[in-house]
């Protein structure tokens, strides 16, 4: 796994609606879920253990449920806001990522190494970027969804007005930023033009940082 920041331009209301999905949205999310399912393969033979009788025998065509592969049961659990068991959290986050990729007006992935974030934040601050539109404030607000974080991750959102303010502040700071910071801010601002497009409905900014 590499340290990366995933960004989506999407209404936070729509993100939350995925966890109480009406029929039309549920149909879209189910189609996305089905596209992630691997081809069904028979479970491997267990040799002599398979001859012990029906109480211990697994049907040869029974699917193997992997903890990191989402399925329709995970989708149904999420769309109805039911409790998500710990062993299904990795798959559920993968599923949410796929849903966001499908529903968002725009999205991108930018490298953000953990050992560079402090220096990047400092460079932005020295260039006059206010703290409320710093990198870590991208995920400052909780998504307020019934999906618990797992592993090394930070996820949240920035409302449309604040995202617009971030774009203005970071753009104004560009002439004073050092090259390593520009490597991060340039692709970010290229993606973020969606927030200043007058022909686009107001969108929020969902951010998901994963790190080693």
Order of alpha helices (4+ residues) and beta strands (2+ residues): beta-alpha-alpha-alpha-alpha-beta-alpha-beta-alpha-alpha-beta
